[in-house]
Amino acid sequence: MKTHLMGAAPRALCGAVRAEGPISSSDVKAAIEKVNAAFEEFKKTNDDNSKKADTVLSEKLDKINAAIDEGQKVIDDHAKQIAALKLNGAGDDNVIGEIKRDPEYVGAFRAHMRKGEVQAALNKGADAEGGFLAPVEWDRTITGKLKESSPVRENATVMTISTAGFRKVFTDRAVGSGWVGETAARPATGTPGFNALDFIPGELYANPQATQQMLDDSAVDLEAWLASEVEDEFSRQENIAFLSGDGANKPFGLLTYVTGAANAAKHPFGAIKLKNSGTAAAMDKSDALIDLIYDLPAKFRANAKFYMNRLTQGTARKLKDGDGNYLWQPSYQLGQPVTLAGHELVELPDMPDIAANAISALFGDMKATYLVVDRLGIRVIRDNLTNKPYVGFYTVKRVGGGVQNPEAMRGFKIAV
């Protein structure tokens, strides 16, 4: 058996990857073509390996799998950049709701960042808890970067509030009804029960440092610098919290609501139900994924997606249906997502790997399932005293989150 693709296919796809900066349509088209070509080779190699397990074939399969992942990342990153551009408004002056761009305030804030000067225009942005509110353009830029790197935020319902928290009321719909004749008595029916859940934002912070010399350089784009500095910290913390956060000054994570987890009884509708993989410490049964899909109520399946990390995707890529067709299908054209069993597949880097007792995949309507609550405004405190000669910018954003409807999601649990 020839192994000419062991190096060639991965290297070809690596050439299509752009580590940073905007990704052009030509880059995406090239990546799509290479992913599809590599997937054809993947299917052939996987079929050969299934007939006769071979170390060389297994290594080849792993390399082609990695090459597909790398090419797919180009496609996914392009889609995220488009989503972030849409969020950032493409020049629209209506930045957040009815709040308008204020050039005078932006200028005053820049002067404060560079020199520590407090102008009259800046005082109207003073926060009761200390510091100044970042200009709304900066607030949206940072949120855009979070959306670009936080798949839960991108797919969930996101609500911006101006109060300390948000309360959502739930009803058990136990109204009751009955059939009656035209003149028959109409006794009272059952009274519905009501429950409420509070979504309280916690404080998410970063404290980037810069020298005064850097701030004195008028060529430095302070907005871009601050946004890029806080992006990594904010997005890393959000990604973790939206999946496994314990609610202590942070969001309640999705995985804490599954059956048997810490918040399984928190929601009045119950826990996120689990389906078993059927094989100990493995995901190798396509029927188990099909069962997962059809266990979700029909009203949520139209917008349902799979959520798993890249390693789990590599395993899912090998699964076939009863007719020998692969469940995983690549993007065939620009704007078309990767699918698994006909449903879009989203990468969540912080999902658990395949292991006994792990929840290695989620399937459902994330928008109906999870609520992200953003407190309006990002607060920045300038500190030029604590760590001389550096100037610190203590940046705070208040973010909360939790499950608003567990019925719209299912978890895929790997058997023990």
Backbone hydrogen bonds, N-H to C=O, Kabsch-Sander energy under -0.5 kcal/mol:
donor,donor_aa,acceptor,acceptor_aa,energy
6,M,3,T,-1.7
8,A,4,H,-1.0
9,A,5,L,-0.8
11,R,7,G,-2.1
12,A,8,A,-2.5
13,L,9,A,-2.1
14,C,10,P,-2.5
15,G,11,R,-1.5
16,A,13,L,-1.6
17,V,13,L,-0.6
17,V,14,C,-1.2
19,A,17,V,-0.5
24,S,22,P,-0.5
28,V,24,S,-1.8
29,K,25,S,-2.7
30,A,26,S,-2.3
31,A,27,D,-2.2
32,I,28,V,-2.8
33,E,29,K,-2.2
34,K,30,A,-2.1
35,V,31,A,-2.7
36,N,32,I,-2.4
37,A,33,E,-2.1
38,A,34,K,-2.6
39,F,35,V,-2.4
40,E,36,N,-1.8
41,E,37,A,-1.7
42,F,38,A,-2.4
43,K,39,F,-2.6
44,K,40,E,-1.8
45,T,41,E,-2.6
46,N,42,F,-3.0
47,D,43,K,-2.4
48,D,44,K,-2.3
49,N,45,T,-2.5
50,S,46,N,-1.9
51,K,47,D,-1.5
52,K,48,D,-1.9
58,S,54,D,-2.5
59,E,55,T,-2.3
60,K,56,V,-2.4
61,L,57,L,-2.7
62,D,58,S,-2.2
63,K,59,E,-2.0
64,I,60,K,-2.5
65,N,61,L,-2.5
66,A,62,D,-2.3
67,A,63,K,-2.1
68,I,64,I,-2.5
69,D,65,N,-2.2
70,E,66,A,-2.2
71,G,67,A,-2.5
72,Q,68,I,-2.7
73,K,69,D,-1.7
74,V,70,E,-1.0
75,I,71,G,-1.3
76,D,72,Q,-2.8
77,D,73,K,-2.9
78,H,74,V,-1.9
79,A,75,I,-1.9
80,K,76,D,-2.1
81,Q,77,D,-2.3
82,I,78,H,-2.1
83,A,79,A,-2.1
84,A,80,K,-2.5
85,L,81,Q,-2.3
86,K,82,I,-2.1
87,L,83,A,-2.1
88,N,84,A,-2.2
89,G,86,K,-1.1
90,A,85,L,-0.8
91,G,88,N,-0.6
92,D,89,G,-1.2
95,V,93,D,-1.4
95,V,99,I,-1.4
96,I,99,I,-0.9
99,I,96,I,-2.5
101,R,93,D,-0.8
106,V,102,D,-2.3
107,G,103,P,-2.3
108,A,104,E,-2.0
109,F,105,Y,-2.5
110,R,106,V,-2.2
111,A,107,G,-2.0
112,H,108,A,-2.0
113,M,109,F,-2.4
114,R,110,R,-2.4
115,K,111,A,-2.8
116,G,111,A,-0.6
116,G,112,H,-1.7
117,E,111,A,-0.9
119,Q,117,E,-0.6
122,L,119,Q,-1.2
123,N,119,Q,-1.0
123,N,120,A,-0.6
124,K,120,A,-0.6
125,G,122,L,-2.1
126,A,123,N,-1.7
127,D,131,G,-2.6
130,G,127,D,-2.0
132,F,380,V,-2.6
133,L,125,G,-2.8
134,A,378,I,-4.0
138,W,135,P,-1.0
139,D,135,P,-2.1
140,R,136,V,-2.3
141,T,137,E,-2.0
142,I,138,W,-2.5
143,T,139,D,-2.1
144,G,140,R,-2.5
145,K,141,T,-2.0
146,L,142,I,-2.0
147,K,143,T,-2.4
148,E,144,G,-2.0
149,S,145,K,-1.3
150,S,146,L,-1.4
154,E,150,S,-2.0
155,N,151,P,-1.6
156,A,152,V,-2.5
157,T,370,Y,-2.2
158,V,156,A,-0.5
159,M,157,T,-0.5
159,M,372,V,-3.2
161,I,159,M,-0.5
161,I,374,D,-2.9
166,F,199,F,-1.8
168,K,197,L,-2.8
170,F,195,N,-3.9
172,D,193,G,-1.9
175,V,173,R,-1.1
184,A,181,G,-0.5
195,N,170,F,-2.8
197,L,168,K,-2.6
199,F,166,F,-3.6
200,I,198,D,-0.6
202,G,399,V,-2.9
204,L,202,G,-0.5
204,L,397,K,-3.2
205,Y,203,E,-0.5
206,A,395,T,-2.1
210,A,391,V,-2.0
212,Q,389,P,-1.0
215,L,211,T,-1.8
216,D,212,Q,-2.1
217,D,213,Q,-0.8
217,D,214,M,-0.8
218,S,216,D,-0.8
220,V,217,D,-1.8
222,L,220,V,-1.2
225,W,221,D,-2.5
226,L,222,L,-2.8
227,A,223,E,-2.4
228,S,224,A,-2.4
229,E,225,W,-2.2
230,V,226,L,-2.2
231,E,227,A,-1.5
232,D,228,S,-0.9
233,E,229,E,-0.6
234,F,230,V,-2.9
235,S,231,E,-3.0
236,R,232,D,-2.1
237,Q,233,E,-2.1
238,E,234,F,-2.6
239,N,235,S,-2.7
240,I,236,R,-1.7
241,A,237,Q,-2.6
242,F,238,E,-3.0
243,L,239,N,-0.6
243,L,240,I,-0.8
244,S,240,I,-3.1
245,G,241,A,-2.1
247,G,251,P,-1.5
249,N,247,G,-1.3
252,F,401,G,-2.7
253,G,245,G,-2.8
253,G,251,P,-0.5
254,L,242,F,-2.6
255,L,243,L,-2.4
256,T,253,G,-1.2
257,Y,254,L,-1.8
258,V,255,L,-0.6
259,T,272,I,-2.0
261,A,258,V,-2.5
263,N,256,T,-3.0
264,A,261,A,-1.7
266,K,263,N,-1.4
267,H,263,N,-0.6
270,G,267,H,-1.9
272,I,257,Y,-2.2
273,K,271,A,-0.6
273,K,409,M,-0.6
275,K,411,G,-2.6
277,S,413,K,-2.3
281,A,415,A,-3.1
282,A,279,T,-1.7
286,S,284,D,-0.6
288,A,285,K,-0.6
289,L,285,K,-1.0
290,I,286,S,-2.1
291,D,287,D,-2.6
292,L,288,A,-1.8
293,I,289,L,-2.1
294,Y,290,I,-2.1
295,D,291,D,-1.0
296,L,292,L,-0.6
296,L,293,I,-1.0
300,F,297,P,-1.8
301,R,297,P,-0.7
301,R,298,A,-0.8
302,A,298,A,-0.7
303,N,300,F,-0.6
304,A,301,R,-1.2
305,K,364,G,-2.4
306,F,344,E,-2.8
307,Y,362,L,-2.7
308,M,346,V,-1.9
313,Q,309,N,-2.0
314,G,310,R,-1.8
315,T,311,L,-1.3
316,A,312,T,-2.7
317,R,313,Q,-1.9
318,K,315,T,-1.7
319,L,316,A,-1.4
321,D,325,N,-2.8
324,G,321,D,-1.9
327,L,319,L,-2.4
328,W,319,L,-0.5
329,Q,339,T,-2.6
336,Q,333,Q,-2.1
339,T,329,Q,-2.3
340,L,343,H,-3.0
341,A,327,L,-2.1
342,G,327,L,-0.6
343,H,340,L,-1.6
345,L,338,V,-2.4
346,V,306,F,-3.0
346,V,344,E,-0.5
348,L,308,M,-1.9
348,L,346,V,-0.5
351,M,348,L,-2.0
355,A,353,D,-0.5
357,N,414,I,-2.2
358,A,355,A,-2.3
360,S,358,A,-1.1
360,S,412,F,-1.3
361,A,412,F,-0.9
362,L,307,Y,-2.2
363,F,410,R,-2.7
364,G,305,K,-2.1
365,D,408,A,-2.3
366,M,364,G,-0.9
369,T,365,D,-1.6
370,Y,366,M,-2.8
371,L,402,G,-2.7
372,V,157,T,-3.2
373,V,400,G,-2.6
374,D,159,M,-3.0
374,D,372,V,-0.6
375,R,373,V,-0.5
375,R,398,R,-2.8
376,L,161,I,-3.5
379,R,396,V,-2.2
380,V,132,F,-3.1
381,I,394,Y,-2.3
382,R,380,V,-0.5
383,D,392,G,-2.9
388,K,385,L,-0.7
390,Y,387,N,-2.4
391,V,210,A,-3.9
392,G,383,D,-3.4
392,G,390,Y,-0.5
393,F,208,P,-2.3
394,Y,381,I,-2.3
395,T,206,A,-3.1
395,T,393,F,-0.8
396,V,379,R,-2.8
397,K,204,L,-2.9
399,V,202,G,-2.5
399,V,397,K,-0.6
400,G,373,V,-2.9
402,G,371,L,-1.7
404,Q,369,T,-3.3
405,N,369,T,-1.6
408,A,405,N,-1.3
409,M,406,P,-1.3
410,R,363,F,-2.3
411,G,273,K,-2.7
412,F,361,A,-3.0
413,K,275,K,-2.9
413,K,411,G,-0.7
414,I,358,A,-3.0
415,A,279,T,-0.6
